[in-house]
Amino acid sequence: MAKVVVVGGPCIDEYYRWDHYPKLGDKINSYFIKAVPGGIMANAAAVIGSLGNDCQILCNLGDDDYTELLLDTLHDGHVKTDCVHVSKKARTLKLPIMMVGSERMIIVPVFEDEFPFDCTPECMKLLEAADCVYTNIVDLKRVKGYEALLSHLREKKIKIMMDAESSTFDSYESERLFFDAADVLSFNDFSLEKFTGKTGPAAEEAVARFIGQSDKIVLMTQGAKGCIIRTRNERVEIPAFPVDVVDTTGAGDTFNGAFLHRLLRGDTLRDAGTFAAAAAARCITIMDPRAGAASEAAVREFMQAFGARKEL
């Protein structure tokens, strides 16, 4: 059983339905659908925990009406919360998700006065015992002394995987410390263009130069077009599993968590990527950011059913 520590917490995802995306200055009706626990780090943690790993999450959590719900749903995803600090000084983020058909736009609130996370000796023990730390730049920056912590993790040779969503960084140059320290990086189309300043093959070439002679693994997810995985020696294309899309929220978190799960078990990049693509495809058939939190048996069953359907 792999030990994974996730740095970053949950939030509340508020789903709304729009008839269309408005133009600037327009007014539109917004129909409330539901509010459920989400958050990119918490979603991935629930995937990692549900797949059978020893998963701990480190974060601050607001002491409010949502506290019990957020903790309970983490536990439902087999995520341990020993180092979740509940405090009146922290706030629960609410992310509006605007659905237009099966597509969505997410609005991420940003507060300049975020309460910092204090990495206690107990939390440090968990980090030092981990096989991998999964995080993103924004959440890692909320940890007191994050630069020293990042250096310490590197000295201890603890694997670091970072979800490089476009909302979590400004540029490669301004956050080079984090990108250079990561062993595994995950980009989608939007964040890859932001990171490289390029699109298409030119962006992939820039990623290859970034990897250089290092041992980095870079995931470049492309939605319905699948994923490209690059290392200094390999280029692996992973096709997507075509399914009827209901909600893509949490798909990237599911892909990352499932990929890390199989990578830590020694899978090849192709096998880990194919399993992750299946987990993400299964996730997007359900409207829930935590739909990817499933057992390995459930993902394997989906893969078998999909294979049988293709043979018909």
Secondary structure, DSSP 8 states (H G I E B T S, - for coil): --EEEEES--EEEEEEE-SS---TT-----EEEEEEEE-HHHHHHHHHHHTT-EEEEEEEEE-STTHHHHHHHHHHTTEE-TTEEEETTS---EEEEEEETTEEEE-----TT---B---HHHHHHHHT-SEEEE-HHHHHTBTTHHHHHHHHHHTT-EEEEE--GGG-S-TTTTHHHHHH-SEEEE-HHHHHHHHS--HHHHHHHHHHHHTTS--EEEEE-GGG-EEEE-SS-EEEE-------S--TTHHHHHHHHHHHHHTTT--HHHHHHHHHHHHHHHTTSS-TTTT---HHHHHHHHHHHHHHHH-
